[in-house]
């Protein structure tokens, strides 16, 4: 209680009073309150100097970074424009197809309309639906280690052996064609006889359109035989080697119904007039060149070409 009473009655330590008395006895002036404003001013100056130093140490925007920012914005803008134009092309193509079908119907050209539909299916300009399978290929997981890094099924040195490259998709897609697939698309892009899977740096392109992982390959065909023939062929064994040696993930699912979209970017390069029944001439059988029937159905092959 004595200590509490002393603190309440004399909150200032007696040492301060003794120091002030000693200062007066020595002839020095008593302490004033000018030190507080000086302390605040010094603190403000130090803070300003620290701020100026931080701004000076900040990395300035170089010409390369500004050019990169500009190019990224341009790429995004052009990509949006290309997607909008692709949608417009698809809409106009549907209108042309409807007008073409109506014109052929009015002219009673049923045989020509049927032949045109057959050629459109073969060329891949129209979407198709049917049973098939969905093959999903993806990079190795981040925590998956390589079982044997000395084995290289790609026969080429790659920076990251756990990543899917264009050559992998080419071999897998060709394996599906070999197994009897009737129509194939990769991430919604239809593969035709003029399509190409290629690379540009680390990106994989299908007809100059970039793909994003995972890579979903949709193929139309008999699900049972297509899956078995693919697994027994070169494409299936290659995919298995990627899974075992490099932990690249592959998943095959059989589906009762899949949709493969058409390729709206195909254009007619060359055409010949259709001869009517009156002007068509029957070739002489004795002078006609011999023909050889082929029992195998040709399938489009996707090959790598230089960009």
Secondary structure, DSSP 8 states (H G I E B T S, - for coil): -HHHHHHHH--S-HHHHHHHHHHHHTT-----SHHHHHHHHHHHHHHHHHHHHHHHHS----HHHHHHHHHHHHHHHHHHHHHHHHHHHHHHHHHHHHHHHHHHHHTT-HHHHHHHHHHHHHHT-S-EEEEEEEEEEE---TT---S-TT--TTSS--S-TTS--HHHHHHHHHHHHHHT-SEEEETTEEE-TT--EEEETTEEEETTEE--SSEEEEEES-HHHHHHHHHHSHHHHHHHHHHHHH--EEEEEEEEEEEE---TT-----------TTT-----TTTS-------S-----------
